[in-house]
Amino acid sequence: MQGFYDKDLYRIAREKMVKSQIVARGIKDEKVIQAMLKVPRHLFVEEALRDQAYGDFPLPIGKGQTISQPYIVALMTEALELKGKERVLEVGTGSGYQTAILAEIALWVYTIERDPDLSEKAKKVLLSLGYKNISLKIGDGSLGWPEAAPFDAIIVTAASPQIPQPLVDQLAEGGRIVIPVGDEFSQILVKGIKKDGILKIQTLEPVRFVKLVGAYGFKE
């Protein structure tokens, strides 16, 4: 009986999160809203933090990394303009929560994580939830995943001093990339749309992410 009670409480918390943090702030994409309602965010954080999983803030997941604030996850996902047939590259698997949201909408998600322990932990949760449209890789996310390119959409969940050129090269014509760009203390979330091989940039809003460490990101 306890398990059913817990599930019900998490479902209620998730519905409240979507209503007050996602819809109330202007997220309109129904696919994103439904994904946020479905994915059990509490399973992607440590057990001790599960009662905070649906709060309006990021949470630590170990190794100096965080699971992003729910609104930011929704905002970045909506900006990708996913319709359901896309092949998406995610740079920075982290907890795997953003990966799951993408997998609910896209055809296939390719996700790269620098830290092997985080990647393994995320893989276990994603498999336990039954996702079969995700490929995981350990490596330098700033280099992208050339063997799987081109991608219809790219999402970078760590801050970079600039948009890494390999990611621009691996983005399909007409594709969208969403990435926080700035220094290690503050960034602007930007969206790039590839037209005739060049990115047309839109700025979304100020954000603060952990650093993207790699050949085309911040140096270690």
C-alpha positions, 0 to 999 in steps of 0.5 A: 500500500505504501508504494501506491501512496508514494506514487500518488504523491509523486504524481500530484507533485509532478502535476503541480510542478507542470501547472505552476512552473511550466505552463504558468511561465508560458511553455505551450508545446503540448508534447513538452507538457505531456513529457514533463507530466509523464517522466518521474523526475524523482527517480533521477535524483538521490533517494534523500532528495526525492521529496525536493525533486519537483521543486523549482530549482536545480538539485545536485546529482554528484560529481559537481553536476546538477539536474536542471530546474524543471522550467529550464528543461521545458524551455530548452526542449520547447526551443528544439521544436521537436515534432517526433521524427528527429534524431537529437544529440544531447551533450551532457547526460547528467542524471538522464532526466533531460534525456528521458524528456527528449526520448518521450518526443524524439525518434532517437536520442544520442547522449554523451556524458564525460563522467562514466559513473554519471553515465552508468547511473543514468543508463540504469534509470533509463533502462528501468523506465523502458526507454529503447530509443536512446544511445549513450556514449562516454566522451568529450561532448564538445566534439559531438558524435560524428559517426551518428551525425547529422542531427536534427536538433542538438541540446547542450546542458552545460555552459560553453564560452562559444558554440563548439564548431563540431556541433555546428558542423554536425547539425543538419540544415534547418536543424536547431541547437540550444546551448548556454553561452558565456563565462563560468559564472553567468550565461545566456541561453541561445538558440541557433537555426542552421540556414545555408550552413550558418547559424541564425542566433536567437537569445532566450534568457539568462541562465547559470549552468555548470561548465562544458569541459572539453576541447571546444569548451572550458579547459580542465 
